[in-house]
Amino acid sequence: MNVLYYVLLFGVLTYSLVSAIIYFSRRFKDRSSSREAEKEMVLYRKLTPEECELLDRLQQQKGPRKKFYKRTGDDVYIIKGLFARHGIATRYNTEWHNMVGGLEVTLEDEGINYVQEINTAEVVKTEKNPLVLSLNGRYSLSHSIYTKEQMEKGETGKLPGGNEEGTEVRLISNRDQTPMEIEGQEKAGAGMGGALLLSVAFFMLGLSAVLGQYAHWGVISGGVLLLYCLWRIWRAPKWPSPVPVRVLHGVPTFLAHFSNASSQIEGMVVRMGSLELKYNRDWLPFMLAYSKNPVNAEVTKDGWLMRFGPHLSLGEEEKKFPSDQWFRHVAAAIVGAATIVLTLVFSSGISESIQQSKWWIQGASADSFAQAWEYMASSFLVISGVLLLLVHIPLALNGYAKDKERKKKIKKYYSGIIYPEGL
């Protein structure tokens, strides 16, 4: 067991070291490339008063990252060239570094959707990397920020951007989510919190095996948390409060992204004006039916579609084809499998542990609870993990099959009313 532990530890350390060497090598090349690219920057114009106000406001919102948005002047430069991106995984996320024409820049996440093979960007210098104000004439930082603010406030009127003829988008009214829309958005993942917390409960029960005379406290707290998790998994779902929904009217735009290597479509960005819509991917073929016509799009403040056009509706979809909360079973089964594997890897003598546990339960052992739990813990964890698998794997498979069948019915339903002659 100790040999396996040290082999795994050595492997992890080696991988981390190699990753760090590769990352810092890239960072050295980035800095050299950026110094050269800065010499190629072309002065284009001055920031407008509105842009200055926007950047000042944006800087205050960014907190620890405000140096990336604090401009050092009002000059706007043009930079052209290939786009590249690399990063390194940190404790909580991945820190990305974006390059345009060899220059490292700060680019908001939504701007990634507008990258081309050869790119033209407007940038302003900041205390860190130059900040991208616009990209390829299709992404605008100011339009993006103004749209988000208008959506947050629910102010009716024209959304920023979409200056081309026929692409104007207006926010025409506001409403709240319906109960069926909330269920359609939340139901599949209901109970997931309890399923994921199971891992903490099992960890506490396993840790209590080495607490000596305080083992009973670990067992009590871990056992109570285990019961709470099971209750969370099986209780009737509690739905969140309705969120505001904005009703937009205009012509949607669709941006297809192609792979340079295979020329295959990698994804599709759907916009209403400057607002990027977040949508159910199964809706995309039916949304394309409205690509040239004005439609109503009903979205939450952060862009999630509740309704699109006259037929695509999350609430009506949930009413006609009720979904099932099956993700909880997948998560519980994964936790059960992980508990079994980790217990077998980091403990020994499972068969002996089961036999000792049987003797203790029958009263044949005079050991204290702390001494008994030390050898009972591993058998309890393995048996609990097996029970989780036996209960939740069939439910997960059944839920997956039902969800697959539900999607087929939904597709058939929309095909009949949107493409009655076939896709």
Buried (B, 14 or more C-beta within 10 A) or exposed (E): EEEEEEEEEEEEEEEEEEEEEEBEEBBEEBEEBBEEBBEBBEEEEEBEEEBBEBBEEBBEEEEEEBEBBBBEEBBBBBBBBEBBEBEBEEEEEEEEBBBBBBBBBBBBEBBBBBBEEEBBBBBBBBEBBBBBBBBBEBBBBBBBBBBBEBBEEBEEEEBBBBEEEEBBBBBEBBEEBBEBBBBBBBBBBBBBEBBBBBBBBBBBBBBBBEBEEEBBEBBEBBBEBBEBBBEBBEEEEEBEEBBBBBBBBBBBBEEEBEEEEEEEEEEBBBBBBBBBBEBBEEBEBBBBBBEEEBBBBBBBBEBBBBBBBEBBBBBBBBBEBEBBBBBBBBBBBBBBBBBBEBBBEEBEEBEEBBEBBEEBEEEEBEBEEBBBBBBBBBBBBBBBBBEBBEBBBEBBBEBBEBBEEBBEEBBEBBBEEBEEEEE
